Amino acid sequence: MEITLKHKLFYFFPVLFCFCLPFGQNFGSLLIVGWAFVSFFNIEPAQLKEGLKNKNLQLLFLFFTVTLASAIFSSNKAEAIFSVEIKLGLIFFPYLLFCFTWPQQILKRCVVAFVSGCFFACLYLIARAFYYSLNGQPEYFFYTLFSDMIHASYFAMYLISAIIFVLLFYHKWFSTQKTVMFSSYVFVAIFIVTVFLCSSKLGIISFFIIMPLLILYKLKDRLNFKTILILFLLVIGILVVARKLFPESFSRLNSLTTISVAPDRTSSESTAVRILIWEQAIQLIKTNFLFGIGVGDVNDALYEAYEQNGITGALNHKLNAHNQFFQTFIGLGVVGIILLLVLTLGQLIKALVKRNVLLFIFSLLIILNFLVESMLQTSAGILYFTFFFCLFNLTDQKKLVCE
């Protein structure tokens, strides 16, 4: 395929988007609009027709359509409009990625751009934390005060993805470039440190779930008892060292082992309040099982339930369901949750069948985050999920390495 000027401009936007993604959504929306505008000059009718037949595109379009229909019948129109706006990525990304021709080299650049963006975002956050620390505010090395561009949980998820990309691809793509290879080790070290500085409980847990699986995949041809033992000891060693270096981060995990049978309803501590929120979410699902209550009315229904049951911690902070499966089930009913399960658990199963490591790890990471966050209610979540969902259904690790 001959890459002309209009093609170069079209391919420029996703690379820049991937670089800017770790810096927050301020740049993302503008880049998507520009990318979509340029796409009209690159449309090839045959490829467009083929792309519209793509089952993954149809699934995402259907999920958006169901959301739009639910929004129309919602009482809270402001929240309904927001729910539709925030999910426009379900339309844009499938169209842009499945309906156009994508050279593997461009997709590689997207991966490298994302890793580079994560690296520079980490440098900014660490430098910012040092600045505040020198002025007597060391708490800026911790959790939400540390990650000021994106919520700490989402940023940790981005960094875990970046680590995966480096470990899977950089030794193949840059094997003859010693400077880049050395830099990749620095990248991984900084990403790991920053994951712990984010102090996200799920980020830390995801790290210790995903990394051993990734290493096992990398060593699959050399697996034996000795290798597994070394890997186990390595994970334990990292855990011990990390606990010593980042005691504040691990102290947040203590709440997972101290959950009361009857959590304090005035508490806003993230683990305890989630238990209370999920209890109310389950009750709302039971009474609105078939059709849901409308995407615009989910949070209002939750707030009302918090007030009726004295859950003041969640009410004062206006917390959503903090679980995307519950959030979707309450709003869209059984059709919505089936679609979401197909887009998550279905992708995980498909990845296992097709041995698509990238899609498997991505799906696992998404499911873990969906269990404790309403990711599709935020730009940081919807942009990341939809873009990489389409990317990993467009290519896999074998194509990215070999072509």
ChimeraX attribute file (.defattr): number of C-alpha atoms within 10 A of each C-alpha:
attribute: neighborCount
match mode: 1-to-1
recipient: residues
	/A:1	6
	/A:2	5
	/A:3	10
	/A:4	9
	/A:5	9
	/A:6	13
	/A:7	15
	/A:8	11
	/A:9	16
	/A:10	22
	/A:11	21
	/A:12	16
	/A:13	20
	/A:14	25
	/A:15	19
	/A:16	18
	/A:17	24
	/A:18	25
	/A:19	24
	/A:20	22
	/A:21	23
	/A:22	26
	/A:23	21
	/A:24	17
	/A:25	19
	/A:26	12
	/A:27	13
	/A:28	23
	/A:29	16
	/A:30	12
	/A:31	19
	/A:32	19
	/A:33	13
	/A:34	14
	/A:35	21
	/A:36	17
	/A:37	12
	/A:38	17
	/A:39	20
	/A:40	10
	/A:41	11
	/A:42	14
	/A:43	14
	/A:44	14
	/A:45	11
	/A:46	10
	/A:47	14
	/A:48	16
	/A:49	12
	/A:50	13
	/A:51	21
	/A:52	16
	/A:53	13
	/A:54	14
	/A:55	10
	/A:56	20
	/A:57	22
	/A:58	17
	/A:59	17
	/A:60	24
	/A:61	20
	/A:62	16
	/A:63	22
	/A:64	20
	/A:65	15
	/A:66	16
	/A:67	22
	/A:68	20
	/A:69	14
	/A:70	24
	/A:71	26
	/A:72	16
	/A:73	15
	/A:74	20
	/A:75	15
	/A:76	17
	/A:77	15
	/A:78	12
	/A:79	18
	/A:80	22
	/A:81	16
	/A:82	15
	/A:83	21
	/A:84	22
	/A:85	13
	/A:86	17
	/A:87	23
	/A:88	17
	/A:89	23
	/A:90	25
	/A:91	18
	/A:92	18
	/A:93	24
	/A:94	26
	/A:95	21
	/A:96	22
	/A:97	18
	/A:98	22
	/A:99	23
	/A:100	21
	/A:101	16
	/A:102	15
	/A:103	12
	/A:104	16
	/A:105	10
	/A:106	15
	/A:107	18
	/A:108	19
	/A:109	18
	/A:110	22
	/A:111	22
	/A:112	20
	/A:113	20
	/A:114	25
	/A:115	27
	/A:116	19
	/A:117	21
	/A:118	27
	/A:119	21
	/A:120	16
	/A:121	21
	/A:122	23
	/A:123	15
	/A:124	14
	/A:125	21
	/A:126	19
	/A:127	13
	/A:128	16
	/A:129	22
	/A:130	16
	/A:131	14
	/A:132	15
	/A:133	14
	/A:134	9
	/A:135	9
	/A:136	10
	/A:137	12
	/A:138	15
	/A:139	14
	/A:140	21
	/A:141	26
	/A:142	20
	/A:143	22
	/A:144	18
	/A:145	16
	/A:146	23
	/A:147	27
	/A:148	15
	/A:149	17
	/A:150	20
	/A:151	19
	/A:152	26
	/A:153	22
	/A:154	23
	/A:155	28
	/A:156	28
	/A:157	25
	/A:158	24
	/A:159	27
	/A:160	23
	/A:161	22
	/A:162	23
	/A:163	24
	/A:164	21
	/A:165	19
	/A:166	20
	/A:167	17
	/A:168	20
	/A:169	18
	/A:170	18
	/A:171	16
	/A:172	14
	/A:173	16
	/A:174	13
	/A:175	12
	/A:176	10
	/A:177	11
	/A:178	11
	/A:179	10
	/A:180	15
	/A:181	18
	/A:182	10
	/A:183	11
	/A:184	20
	/A:185	15
	/A:186	13
	/A:187	22
	/A:188	21
	/A:189	12
	/A:190	18
	/A:191	24
	/A:192	18
	/A:193	17
	/A:194	24
	/A:195	25
	/A:196	26
	/A:197	26
	/A:198	25
	/A:199	27
	/A:200	25
	/A:201	25
	/A:202	21
	/A:203	25
	/A:204	23
	/A:205	12
	/A:206	18
	/A:207	22
	/A:208	15
	/A:209	14
	/A:210	18
	/A:211	17
	/A:212	16
	/A:213	14
	/A:214	18
	/A:215	14
	/A:216	16
	/A:217	14
	/A:218	13
	/A:219	14
	/A:220	11
	/A:221	8
	/A:222	12
	/A:223	12
	/A:224	10
	/A:225	9
	/A:226	10
	/A:227	14
	/A:228	15
	/A:229	11
	/A:230	11
	/A:231	16
	/A:232	12
	/A:233	12
	/A:234	13
	/A:235	15
	/A:236	13
	/A:237	12
	/A:238	12
	/A:239	15
	/A:240	11
	/A:241	12
	/A:242	16
	/A:243	15
	/A:244	11
	/A:245	14
	/A:246	16
	/A:247	13
	/A:248	17
	/A:249	22
	/A:250	19
	/A:251	13
	/A:252	16
	/A:253	17
	/A:254	12
	/A:255	15
	/A:256	13
	/A:257	8
	/A:258	11
	/A:259	13
	/A:260	11
	/A:261	8
	/A:262	9
	/A:263	17
	/A:264	17
	/A:265	19
	/A:266	15
	/A:267	15
	/A:268	18
	/A:269	14
	/A:270	16
	/A:271	20
	/A:272	22
	/A:273	22
	/A:274	21
	/A:275	18
	/A:276	21
	/A:277	24
	/A:278	19
	/A:279	13
	/A:280	20
	/A:281	23
	/A:282	16
	/A:283	13
	/A:284	21
	/A:285	22
	/A:286	13
	/A:287	12
	/A:288	18
	/A:289	18
	/A:290	15
	/A:291	17
	/A:292	25
	/A:293	24
	/A:294	27
	/A:295	32
	/A:296	25
	/A:297	22
	/A:298	26
	/A:299	20
	/A:300	15
	/A:301	19
	/A:302	24
	/A:303	22
	/A:304	14
	/A:305	19
	/A:306	22
	/A:307	15
	/A:308	10
	/A:309	12
	/A:310	14
	/A:311	23
	/A:312	19
	/A:313	21
	/A:314	25
	/A:315	20
	/A:316	13
	/A:317	10
	/A:318	14
	/A:319	17
	/A:320	24
	/A:321	26
	/A:322	23
	/A:323	23
	/A:324	22
	/A:325	22
	/A:326	26
	/A:327	29
	/A:328	27
	/A:329	30
	/A:330	33
	/A:331	28
	/A:332	29
	/A:333	23
	/A:334	18
	/A:335	16
	/A:336	25
	/A:337	21
	/A:338	17
	/A:339	18
	/A:340	19
	/A:341	14
	/A:342	16
	/A:343	18
	/A:344	21
	/A:345	16
	/A:346	14
	/A:347	21
	/A:348	22
	/A:349	15
	/A:350	16
	/A:351	21
	/A:352	13
	/A:353	10
	/A:354	11
	/A:355	13
	/A:356	19
	/A:357	20
	/A:358	23
	/A:359	26
	/A:360	22
	/A:361	20
	/A:362	24
	/A:363	25
	/A:364	19
	/A:365	21
	/A:366	21
	/A:367	20
	/A:368	18
	/A:369	22
	/A:370	20
	/A:371	15
	/A:372	20
	/A:373	25
	/A:374	20
	/A:375	23
	/A:376	22
	/A:377	20
	/A:378	17
	/A:379	21
	/A:380	23
	/A:381	25
	/A:382	18
	/A:383	25
	/A:384	20
	/A:385	19
	/A:386	20
	/A:387	20
	/A:388	18
	/A:389	22
	/A:390	21
	/A:391	20
	/A:392	18
	/A:393	17
	/A:394	16
	/A:395	16
	/A:396	17
	/A:397	16
	/A:398	12
	/A:399	11
	/A:400	17
	/A:401	15
	/A:402	9
	/A:403	9
